[in-house]
């Protein structure tokens, strides 16, 4: 039997000047006399108070160098070693996970999230001017009575932005609601000044040799997965792609503790690379995987609950969340799924060999698939003007930062919030140290078509996995193309004979 109330806004939180009474079973935590946290029971919450300083972690974090540490031990360590908020943020650089941290001291109260902003923070103001934060914009709108931004939604919709099956998002720091904003990755929100501020990057990103980066990145990836297996039951989706191959290599020492699977969608056939390659590769190293078929139709009850919580959901997420939810229930325990996203930040997703040059509002809008939206161009222009000093001082490729803070922070963050309805996610790439090491490698080694750095990561951790192609072409496409040519040829001959 599905507990409907428990699924409503699952793994979400609200932070503001009072406890929210809308949900009867949510945890209520007072942070001093003026800040109150309301948390869904399935969102882990850890608190440490030393003197007049309180640190709260929502979600989870692992230390890849000390894999035995628990969430409680990590929060306690952060509190003991951080005499101010700058040190606190710095000490999170080595952590891997998906979290929001609330830091309250006499001089400052701030809220910030994991490097990619995947445990999202949104904020807005009530009619009386009170600041509210929450994990998704609809919750902020619920407590502030914010109105939908219908005019800009209409413009983006006309541009086809929301036709994207999986990867649409609102530009800049905007949301579907007026005066409700998304906190960008690499920023914190000051609860007293009520303004977001950038905290990274603040200095030059150090260059690192290819070999040193391989060793350092491998240590973080293997250590984080090892730490996660000590705490969680992990599901791992295996495809023919780079990200899952790197993470499978990093899982070599604990792979027998993982439950491997491959999702089958309606358009896939038995020879599809994402079905065939994992089967051959896993069989060669003595492993098996489970096949999960994504349904053509979603369970009606699941869909009604899902759409109530996420009015502007991604269609692809709804179907996959449905199959994962059913799979989770069949296992009889609460697992966590490993995901390889965020690695694209280090793979020059938007640029290669100096192309496309400096970001312009038009180029950024085109890259984000919002080409005809003046609103998107305006918002991306605001972002770029604000980021320019940081880009200059750090030397970071502006397109890498754009992908990080806009695409990952906007699209991927909202997608994972939607998946929270069914299952939480473990993100081995969501570590600032790891991302800095990757960005410090010569760009020529981490770009298409061969991604030499990522290939070398696999070779260093589990070389046998490279005996099988990465993202090979779909053989059926060639067959279909060839069949069409024959059909056209025969049609021309028959037409001439007529």
C-alpha positions in Angstrom: 0.0 0.0 0.0 1.4 3.4 -1.0 1.6 6.0 1.8 0.3 9.0 -0.2 1.2 11.6 2.5 4.7 10.3 2.7 5.2 10.6 -1.1 4.0 14.2 -1.2 7.0 16.5 -1.7 9.3 13.7 -0.8 12.8 14.6 0.4 12.0 18.3 0.3 12.5 21.1 2.9 11.4 24.6 3.8 13.4 27.2 5.7 12.0 30.5 6.9 10.8 32.7 9.8 8.3 30.0 11.0 7.6 26.3 10.9 5.3 25.3 8.1 2.2 23.5 9.3 1.0 22.2 5.9 2.5 18.7 6.4 1.6 16.8 9.5 4.6 14.4 9.7 7.5 16.6 8.7 10.4 17.2 11.1 10.6 20.6 12.7 13.9 22.1 13.8 14.5 25.5 15.4 17.8 27.2 14.5 18.1 29.9 17.1 15.1 32.1 17.7 14.5 33.4 14.2 15.1 30.6 11.7 12.9 27.5 11.4 13.4 24.4 9.3 10.6 22.0 8.2 11.9 18.8 6.7 10.3 15.8 4.9 10.9 12.6 7.0 12.8 10.9 4.1 15.3 13.8 3.8 18.2 13.0 6.2 19.1 15.9 8.6 22.2 16.1 10.8 22.9 18.9 13.3 26.0 20.0 15.2 26.2 22.9 17.6 29.5 24.2 19.1 29.2 27.3 21.3 27.0 29.7 19.4 27.6 28.1 16.0 25.1 25.6 14.5 25.8 23.6 11.4 23.0 21.5 9.7 23.5 19.2 6.8 20.4 18.1 4.8 21.0 15.1 2.6 24.3 13.2 2.7 28.0 13.6 2.2 30.9 11.1 2.1 34.6 11.7 2.5 36.5 9.7 -0.2 39.7 9.8 1.8 38.0 8.6 5.0 35.2 6.3 3.7 34.2 5.0 7.2 33.0 8.4 8.3 29.3 8.8 8.9 27.2 11.8 8.1 27.1 12.7 11.8 30.9 12.4 12.0 31.3 14.6 8.9 29.1 17.4 10.3 30.8 17.2 13.7 34.2 17.5 12.0 33.1 20.4 9.8 31.9 22.2 12.9 35.0 21.6 14.9 37.4 22.6 12.2 35.5 25.6 10.8 35.9 28.8 12.9 34.1 30.8 10.3 31.8 30.2 7.3 34.7 30.7 4.7 36.6 27.7 6.3 33.4 25.7 6.4 32.9 26.1 2.7 36.6 25.3 2.1 36.4 22.1 4.1 33.5 20.9 1.9 35.7 20.8 -1.2 36.8 17.3 -0.5 33.3 16.0 0.2 31.2 14.0 -2.3 27.4 14.0 -2.1 24.2 15.9 -2.5 23.5 18.2 0.4 22.4 21.6 1.7 24.3 23.1 4.6 22.9 25.8 6.9 25.5 27.6 9.0 24.3 30.0 11.7 26.7 32.0 13.9 26.3 35.3 15.7 27.8 37.3 12.9 26.3 35.5 9.9 23.8 32.9 8.7 24.3 31.4 5.3 22.8 28.6 3.2 24.7 26.8 0.4 24.6 23.5 -1.5 26.8 20.8 -3.0 29.1 21.9 -5.9 26.6 21.3 -8.7 23.6 22.5 -6.7 21.8 19.2 -7.1 20.2 19.4 -3.7 18.5 22.6 -4.8 17.8 25.8 -3.0 15.2 28.3 -4.1 14.2 31.5 -2.3 11.6 34.3 -2.4 9.8 36.8 -0.3 6.4 36.9 1.2 4.1 39.9 0.8 5.3 41.2 4.2 8.9 40.9 3.0 9.9 37.7 4.9 12.6 35.5 3.3 11.7 31.9 2.6 13.9 29.1 1.2 12.9 25.7 -0.1 14.2 22.8 -2.2 11.8 23.5 -5.1 10.2 26.7 -6.4 6.6 25.5 -5.9 7.2 25.1 -2.2 8.5 28.7 -2.0 5.4 29.8 -3.9 3.2 27.9 -1.5 4.4 29.8 1.5 4.8 33.2 -0.1 1.8 33.2 -2.4 4.0 33.9 -5.4 2.2 34.1 -8.7 3.2 32.1 -11.8 5.3 34.1 -14.4 2.9 33.3 -17.2 4.2 35.8 -19.8 7.7 34.5 -19.7 6.5 30.9 -19.6 4.4 31.6 -22.7 7.5 33.0 -24.5 9.7 30.1 -23.6 6.9 27.7 -24.5 6.5 29.3 -27.9 10.2 28.9 -28.5 9.8 25.2 -27.9 11.8 25.1 -24.7 9.3 22.9 -22.9 9.0 20.6 -25.8 12.4 19.1 -24.8 11.7 15.7 -23.6 14.2 15.7 -20.8 16.5 18.8 -20.6 14.5 22.0 -20.4 15.1 24.5 -17.6 14.5 28.2 -16.7 17.3 30.6 -17.7 19.6 32.4 -15.3 18.3 32.2 -11.7 14.6 32.4 -12.6 11.8 30.0 -12.0 8.2 29.5 -13.1 7.1 31.9 -10.3 7.6 35.6 -10.1 10.2 36.7 -7.5 11.1 33.1 -6.7 14.8 32.5 -7.6 17.2 29.5 -7.9 20.4 29.7 -6.0 23.1 29.1 -8.6 25.9 26.6 -7.9 29.1 28.2 -6.4 26.9 30.7 -4.6 25.7 31.0 -1.0 22.6 32.9 0.3 23.1 35.3 3.2 19.9 35.1 5.3 20.5 38.5 6.8 21.4 40.6 3.8 19.0 38.3 1.8 21.3 38.3 -1.2 23.2 35.5 -3.0 27.0 35.9 -3.3 29.6 33.9 -5.3 32.2 32.0 -3.3 33.9 30.0 -6.1 36.1 30.3 -8.0 38.0 33.1 -6.2 41.5 32.4 -7.5 43.4 30.8 -10.4 42.5 27.2 -11.1 45.8 25.5 -10.9 47.1 23.5 -13.8 47.8 19.8 -13.1 49.8 17.3 -15.0 47.9 14.5 -16.9 49.3 11.7 -14.8 48.8 13.5 -11.4 45.2 14.2 -12.3 44.6 10.6 -13.2 45.9 9.4 -9.8 44.0 12.1 -7.8 40.7 11.8 -9.7 40.8 8.0 -9.4 41.4 8.2 -5.7 38.3 10.4 -5.2 36.1 8.3 -7.5 37.1 4.9 -6.0 37.0 6.3 -2.4 33.6 7.8 -2.8 32.0 4.7 -4.2 33.6 2.6 -1.5 32.3 5.0 1.1 28.8 4.9 -0.4 28.7 1.0 -0.4 29.4 1.1 3.3 26.2 3.1 3.9 23.7 2.4 1.1 22.3 -0.3 -1.1 23.4 1.0 -4.5 21.7 0.5 -7.9 23.9 1.2 -10.9 22.6 1.7 -14.5 25.1 0.4 -17.0 25.1 1.8 -20.6 27.6 1.9 -23.4 28.6 5.5 -22.5 31.7 7.1 -21.0 30.3 8.1 -17.6 29.0 4.7 -16.6 32.2 3.1 -17.9 34.4 5.3 -15.7 32.2 4.7 -12.7 32.1 1.0 -13.3 35.9 1.0 -13.4 36.0 3.0 -10.1 33.7 0.4 -8.6 36.1 -2.5 -9.3 36.8 -3.4 -5.7 33.2 -3.3 -4.6 31.3 -4.1 -7.8 29.9 -7.3 -6.3 28.0 -5.2 -3.7 26.2 -3.2 -6.4 23.0 -4.1 -8.1 23.6 -3.5 -11.8 20.8 -2.8 -14.3 20.0 -1.4 -17.7 16.9 0.5 -18.6 15.1 -0.6 -21.8 13.0 2.0 -23.6 10.4 1.3 -26.2 12.6 2.3 -29.1 15.5 0.0 -28.1 16.1 -3.3 -29.9 18.3 -6.2 -28.7 21.3 -5.0 -30.7 21.1 -1.4 -29.4 24.6 -0.5 -27.9 23.1 0.4 -24.5 21.8 -3.2 -24.3 24.3 -5.3 -26.2 27.6 -3.7 -25.0 26.9 -3.8 -21.2 25.8 -7.5 -21.6 29.0 -8.5 -23.4 31.3 -6.4 -21.1 29.7 -7.5 -17.8 29.7 -11.2 -18.9 33.4 -11.0 -19.7 34.2 -10.0 -16.1 31.8 -12.4 -14.5 29.0 -10.0 -13.7 25.2 -9.9 -14.5 22.7 -7.1 -14.8 18.9 -6.8 -14.5 16.8 -5.3 -17.3 14.3 -2.7 -16.3 11.7 -1.9 -19.0 10.5 1.8 -19.0 6.7 1.6 -19.4 4.8 3.1 -22.2 2.1 4.2 -19.7 2.7 5.4 -16.2 0.7 4.2 -13.2 -2.2 6.7 -12.8 -1.9 7.0 -9.0 1.8 7.6 -9.3 1.3 10.2 -12.1 -1.3 12.1 -10.1 0.9 12.3 -7.1 3.9 13.2 -9.2 2.2 16.0 -11.1 0.8 17.5 -7.9 4.3 17.9 -6.5 5.9 18.9 -9.8 3.5 20.9 -12.0 6.3 21.5 -14.6 8.0 18.1 -14.7 10.2 16.5 -17.3 8.2 13.9 -19.2 11.2 11.5 -19.4 11.7 11.7 -15.6 8.1 10.7 -14.9 8.4 7.4 -16.8 11.8 6.5 -15.4 10.8 7.5 -11.9 7.8 5.2 -12.2 9.9 2.2 -13.2 12.5 2.9 -10.5 9.7 3.4 -7.8 8.3 -0.1 -8.7 11.8 -1.6 -8.7 12.6 -0.1 -5.3 9.4 -1.6 -3.9 10.3 -5.0 -5.4 13.7 -5.0 -3.7 12.1 -4.6 -0.3 14.6 -2.0 0.9 15.4 1.7 0.2 18.3 1.8 -2.3 20.2 4.7 -3.9 21.0 4.9 -7.6 24.6 5.8 -8.8 24.6 8.5 -11.6 27.4 9.7 -13.8 26.1 13.2 -14.6 28.2 16.3 -13.7 31.2 14.7 -15.3 30.3 16.7 -18.4 31.7 19.8 -16.6 35.1 18.3 -17.2 34.4 17.2 -20.7 34.1 20.6 -22.4 30.4 20.0 -23.2 29.9 23.3 -24.9 33.3 24.1 -26.3 36.2 22.5 -28.2 39.4 23.8 -29.7 38.5 27.4 -28.8 35.0 27.2 -30.4 32.5 28.9 -30.2 34.5 31.8 -28.7 33.3 34.3 -26.1 29.7 33.8 -24.8 27.2 36.3 -26.2 23.5 36.3 -25.1 22.6 34.9 -28.5 25.1 32.1 -28.4 24.3 31.2 -24.8 20.6 31.0 -25.6 21.3 28.8 -28.7 23.5 26.5 -26.7 20.8 26.2 -24.0 18.2 25.4 -26.8 16.4 28.7 -26.2 17.5 30.3 -29.4 14.5 32.6 -30.1 13.8 33.7 -26.5 14.7 37.3 -25.7 14.0 36.6 -22.1 16.6 33.8 -22.0 19.2 36.0 -23.8 18.5 38.7 -21.2 18.9 36.3 -18.2 22.1 34.7 -19.6 23.5 38.2 -20.2 23.0 39.0 -16.5 24.7 35.8 -15.5 27.7 36.5 -17.8 28.2 40.1 -16.7 28.2 38.9 -13.1 30.6 36.0 -13.8 33.1 38.0 -15.9 35.5 39.0 -13.0 35.5 35.4 -11.7 36.2 34.1 -15.2 39.1 36.5 -15.6 40.6 35.8 -12.2 40.3 32.1 -12.3 41.0 31.4 -16.0 38.1 29.0 -16.2 36.6 28.5 -19.6 33.4 30.6 -19.6 31.5 27.8 -21.4 32.5 25.3 -18.7 31.2 27.6 -16.0 28.1 28.3 -18.1 27.4 24.6 -18.4 28.1 24.1 -14.7 25.9 26.9 -13.3 23.1 27.0 -15.9 22.6 23.5 -17.5 23.7 21.4 -14.6 22.4 23.7 -11.9 19.1 24.4 -13.7 18.2 21.2 -15.7 20.0 18.5 -13.8 19.2 19.9 -10.3 15.4 20.1 -11.1 15.5 16.6 -12.7 17.0 15.0 -9.6 14.4 16.8 -7.4 11.8 15.1 -9.5 13.5 11.7 -9.2 13.4 12.2 -5.4 9.8 11.2 -5.5 11.1 7.6 -6.3 14.7 7.3 -5.3 17.7 9.4 -4.1 20.9 9.5 -6.1 24.7 9.1 -5.4 26.8 11.4 -7.6 30.5 10.4 -7.5 31.5 13.4 -9.7 29.8 15.9 -7.3 33.0 16.9 -5.6 34.7 20.3 -6.0 38.3 18.9 -5.6 37.5 16.4 -8.4 36.0 19.0 -10.7 39.0 21.4 -10.1 41.5 18.6 -10.9 39.6 17.9 -14.1 39.4 21.5 -15.1 43.1 21.9 -14.4 44.0 19.3 -17.1 45.0 20.5 -20.6 41.6 20.9 -22.4 42.9 19.0 -25.4 42.8 15.8 -23.3 39.2 16.1 -22.1 37.2 16.9 -25.2 35.5 15.2 -28.1 35.9 12.9 -29.9 38.1 10.6 -27.9 38.2 12.1 -24.4 41.7 10.9 -23.7 41.7 11.8 -20.0 38.5 9.9 -19.3 39.7 6.9 -21.3 42.9 6.9 -19.3 40.9 7.0 -16.1 39.3 3.7 -17.2 42.6 2.2 -18.2 44.2 3.1 -14.8 41.3 1.7 -12.8 40.1 -1.3 -14.8 41.7 -1.7 -18.2 39.7 -4.7 -19.3 36.6 -2.5 -19.7 38.3 -0.8 -22.7 38.0 -4.1 -24.7 34.5 -3.0 -25.5 33.5 0.1 -27.5 32.3 3.2 -25.9 29.2 4.7 -27.5 29.5 2.7 -30.7 27.0 3.5 -33.5 23.6 1.8 -33.5 23.9 -1.0 -36.2 20.1 -0.8 -36.9 20.5 2.8 -38.1 22.9 1.6 -40.8 20.5 -1.2 -41.7 17.5 1.2 -41.9 19.5 3.7 -43.9 20.7 1.0 -46.3 17.1 -0.4 -46.6 15.8 3.1 -47.4 18.4 3.5 -50.2 17.4 0.2 -51.7 13.7 1.2 -51.4 14.4 4.5 -53.1 16.5 2.8 -55.9 13.7 0.3 -56.6 11.1 3.1 -56.6 13.1 5.1 -59.1 13.3 2.1 -61.4 9.6 1.3 -61.2 8.8 5.0 -61.8 10.9 5.0 -65.0 9.3 1.8 -66.2 5.8 3.4 -65.8 
